Amino acid sequence: MVDTLMLDLLAPEGARRRPMTMKNYSDKFKADAVALRESTPTATYKSVAASLGIKNC
């Protein structure tokens, strides 16, 4: 078990962050994302994610 006081001392701004939650995307959204990526071969996955409004990808 990690001592939370020690975490606060080492990184007080990030020690108590909530864990990221997984989002569920519809099958249509996923298919549209794949189609967008395939139609733009020079785009990066990160740029496609950003254009779809997905953060922290």
C-alpha positions as CSV (number, residue, x, y, z in Angstrom):
1,M,0.0,0.0,0.0
2,V,1.3,3.5,-0.9
3,D,1.5,6.1,1.8
4,T,-0.7,9.0,0.6
5,L,1.2,11.5,2.7
6,M,4.4,10.6,0.8
7,L,2.6,11.0,-2.5
8,D,1.4,14.5,-1.4
9,L,4.9,15.4,-0.6
10,L,6.3,14.1,-3.9
11,A,3.6,15.4,-6.2
12,P,0.9,17.3,-4.3
13,E,-0.9,18.5,-7.5
14,G,-1.3,15.0,-8.9
15,A,-1.4,12.8,-5.8
16,R,-5.1,12.6,-5.5
17,R,-6.3,12.7,-9.1
18,R,-9.2,10.5,-9.9
19,P,-8.4,7.6,-12.2
20,M,-9.4,8.0,-15.8
21,T,-12.8,6.5,-16.7
22,M,-13.3,4.4,-19.8
23,K,-15.8,5.8,-22.3
24,N,-18.1,3.6,-24.3
25,Y,-18.4,4.7,-27.9
26,S,-21.2,3.4,-30.2
27,D,-20.4,1.0,-33.1
28,K,-21.3,3.8,-35.5
29,F,-18.9,6.2,-33.9
30,K,-16.1,3.6,-34.1
31,A,-16.9,2.9,-37.7
32,D,-16.9,6.6,-38.5
33,A,-13.5,7.0,-36.7
34,V,-12.0,4.2,-38.7
35,A,-13.4,5.6,-42.0
36,L,-11.9,9.0,-41.2
37,R,-8.5,7.5,-40.4
38,E,-8.5,5.4,-43.6
39,S,-9.6,8.4,-45.8
40,T,-6.8,10.5,-44.4
41,P,-3.6,8.4,-44.7
42,T,-1.3,11.2,-43.7
43,A,-3.2,12.0,-40.5
44,T,-1.9,10.7,-37.2
45,Y,-4.1,8.8,-34.8
46,K,-3.8,11.6,-32.4
47,S,-5.0,14.2,-34.9
48,V,-7.9,12.0,-35.9
49,A,-8.8,11.6,-32.2
50,A,-8.6,15.3,-31.7
51,S,-10.9,16.0,-34.6
52,L,-13.4,13.6,-33.1
53,G,-13.2,15.3,-29.7
54,I,-11.3,12.5,-27.9
55,K,-8.8,13.8,-25.4
56,N,-5.8,12.1,-23.9
57,C,-5.3,9.7,-26.6
